[in-house]
Amino acid sequence: MRAQCLEMSIPNGSTYRIYLSRGLLDGVGEKTASLVAGRKALIVSDANVAPHYLERVCGSFARGGFEVAHEVVAAGEASKCLENASRLWDACARCGLGRDGVVVALGGGVVGDLAGFVAATWLRGVACVQVPTTLLAMVDSSIGGKTALDIDAGKNLVGAFAQPVLVACDFETLATLPEAEWANGFAEIAKSAVIEGGGFYEWLAAHAEGLRGRDYTVVQGAVARSLVFKGRVVAADEREGGVRECLNYGHTFAHALEAAAGLGTVSHGRAVAEGMRFAARLGTEAAGVTESFVAQQAALLDALGLRALDAAWPADELFARMAFDKKARGGMLRFVFATAPGIWQTMTVDADLVKIHLILWEQGVG
Amino acid sequence: MRAQCLEMSIPNGSTYRIYLSRGLLDGVGEKTASLVAGRKALIVSDANVAPHYLERVCGSFARGGFEVAHEVVAAGEASKCLENASRLWDACARCGLGRDGVVVALGGGVVGDLAGFVAATWLRGVACVQVPTTLLAMVDSSIGGKTALDIDAGKNLVGAFAQPVLVACDFETLATLPEAEWANGFAEIAKSAVIEGGGFYEWLAAHAEGLRGRDYTVVQGAVARSLVFKGRVVAADEREGGVRECLNYGHTFAHALEAAAGLGTVSHGRAVAEGMRFAARLGTEAAGVTESFVAQQAALLDALGLRALDAAWPADELFARMAFDKKARGGMLRFVFATAPGIWQTMTVDADLVKIHLILWEQGVG
């Protein structure tokens, strides 16, 4: 497995680099030193990740000439809150982090979103380096520039668009990754491959067993392909609304399921995989999806260990969650449908048809 | 006095309009209707402004087809806090304000900054309409795209850059403006004229008495000239760091004075005017400012009723505040100097020289 570096473009003309390799933690500070003028860094991590990797990252930034401060938040989605943002802003003030300073997110998606939002809003925006330590964060939240906090009314309702100056995916950090987190990453990779189609889909179908078996060469290949896909989508549409909508494939259902089941009961990855299955079946009536594609996608998800869920939740509750999400965001009840690998569309779907399919799903027949 | 409309450009290529007139409150909703796709509006105001104008603005948005919600915060700088931002985000959620919705800031700079930040971060950014009701907000905070909150560590430390979609300056709202607020606006206008120089400076020197006497034709002229000046600066440098630094003329001293005196003891306008006088005197040693310019600027400020302060605060305390500001922002002890109307530069100044001038100022001899 050799090191890779991907260059990501964003619509305003600037670019940033994503490094893919093992052992990057020990060099990320030096790499950052050439990108920012200041020499103050605040490193943000969580209680799961910090014991394993915080010291190495702090050491790397110190070697890069930085005066380093760090903050460790509790692990888990509940940390993506206003109270932690406030605490991190205070930490920025304490260490005198100026406009030329840098905030480093060392952790999964929660840390990435939280630290990314703090960087985007401290002094109206300072540099952010993302060091994702979960497979999902590597392929998803660490790029695209979406940062966010959760509030009582819902997840990700408060946030900012802000691109990182550098992303360092160190595959060594996956050694300590729990089982459910692997599934989260696999689902995101599967979603990307279905939307992208072509070579990526075929490659993943051929390498699903290797990925599931955590062959690191395959893992890196999957991450790189996912990033190239996502980078292209984001470059075309930095702010959501256009082609970027494709990234929500499986998510209308997944968000409702996660909310109905209670946060943490069903992992995001399992929920997205289930949402992809649901969208495909709904699409057979709503968008001309073929039974053959439903089966093809199911086989890919199965091969990645993302089996269909055994338990179901009440259809009316899921529908109410979808309707709430729709209201909270002022949008329509929209779904992304893939009709074949690489061919997708978004459609507003009749509420009654969605209800029927939720009932079929609850009964285990749809 | 006839209505005016200024078109402001921002670096990303988009533009927005600033309307200057009397009676705009009754039409701002209809004007907004053509700019945003959604029909939900959250109108934010404060307890001083709301009793006078909130109903008219709500009515205008209702006539524009909007479903209108409103929130009223306490008047004063203390309202620019995280707690109020949180309350407003909750209000956005309650009224189902989607990506196509709009947040309206009806009030002075505090409401503009607070509501502007909430708009910039709700769903990662929704449209914001600024309806400034103070002279200072009209010429300053309502344009430029700087939004912010205060935290314990300092003012404006948390924020975002986000341009409004529309600014409506209704001069009728100035009828209820307190004396100190007029001074705030005059100081900002004087600062702009000194930095811009040329026609603006000469016009203001000739019309200072009319402005001080609140001749509305002169007020509109001063606002329009200030906006054209500021719009050009912002267009050249949306994010602070380059030419936009000129807008900080008088502010290094003013921030320290306001902090040392205790918020609200010396108005921002008086502090900025005093800061311009201080910068000019410091500049005679640091930047080649002539005694003739010191006197010329003093005469302009006097004509606007912005007399030199009678009371002084301890030099060492002011210096400590400047040093703290420097530390919190990670920058240098920098001053903007004007050597003549229209000619300015920023310079890093030797700390001892600043101290000496603060002592002279404290003793009333410098």
Contacts between the chains, C-beta under 8 A, distances in Angstrom:
chain1	res1	chain2	res2	distance
A	12	B	12	7.1
A	38	B	330	6.0
A	40	B	330	6.3
A	82	B	82	6.8
A	82	B	86	5.8
A	86	B	82	5.8
A	86	B	151	7.2
A	89	B	151	5.6
A	89	B	153	7.6
A	89	B	157	6.7
A	89	B	158	5.5
A	90	B	151	6.9
A	90	B	152	7.0
A	90	B	153	6.2
A	92	B	157	7.8
A	93	B	151	7.1
A	93	B	153	3.3
A	93	B	154	6.7
A	93	B	157	6.3
A	93	B	328	5.7
A	94	B	153	7.5
A	96	B	327	4.6
A	96	B	328	6.2
A	96	B	329	7.9
A	96	B	330	5.4
A	97	B	330	6.1
A	98	B	329	5.2
A	98	B	330	1.6
A	98	B	331	5.6
A	99	B	240	7.6
A	99	B	241	7.2
A	99	B	329	6.9
A	99	B	330	6.6
A	99	B	331	7.2
A	100	B	330	6.3
A	101	B	330	5.8
A	120	B	160	7.1
A	121	B	121	7.3
A	121	B	158	5.2
A	121	B	159	6.3
A	121	B	160	5.8
A	122	B	157	7.1
A	122	B	158	6.6
A	123	B	157	6.4
A	123	B	159	7.5
A	123	B	329	6.7
A	124	B	146	6.7
A	124	B	147	7.9
A	124	B	148	7.1
A	124	B	159	4.4
A	124	B	160	5.8
A	124	B	161	5.4
A	124	B	239	7.5
A	124	B	240	7.7
A	125	B	160	7.1
A	125	B	161	6.8
A	125	B	239	7.4
A	146	B	124	6.7
A	147	B	124	7.9
A	148	B	124	7.1
A	151	B	86	7.2
A	151	B	89	5.7
A	151	B	90	6.9
A	151	B	93	7.1
A	152	B	90	7.0
A	153	B	89	7.6
A	153	B	90	6.2
A	153	B	93	3.3
A	153	B	94	7.5
A	154	B	93	6.7
A	157	B	89	6.7
A	157	B	92	7.8
A	157	B	93	6.3
A	157	B	122	7.1
A	157	B	123	6.5
A	158	B	89	5.5
A	158	B	121	5.2
A	158	B	122	6.6
A	159	B	121	6.3
A	159	B	123	7.5
A	159	B	124	4.4
A	160	B	120	7.1
A	160	B	121	5.8
A	160	B	124	5.8
A	160	B	125	7.1
A	160	B	160	6.0
A	161	B	124	5.4
A	161	B	125	6.8
A	239	B	124	7.6
A	239	B	125	7.5
A	240	B	99	7.7
A	240	B	124	7.8
A	241	B	99	7.2
A	327	B	96	4.7
A	328	B	93	5.8
A	328	B	96	6.2
A	329	B	96	7.9
A	329	B	98	5.2
A	329	B	99	6.9
A	329	B	123	6.8
A	330	B	38	6.0
A	330	B	40	6.3
A	330	B	96	5.4
A	330	B	97	6.2
A	330	B	98	1.6
A	330	B	99	6.6
A	330	B	100	6.3
A	330	B	101	5.8
A	331	B	98	5.7
A	331	B	99	7.2
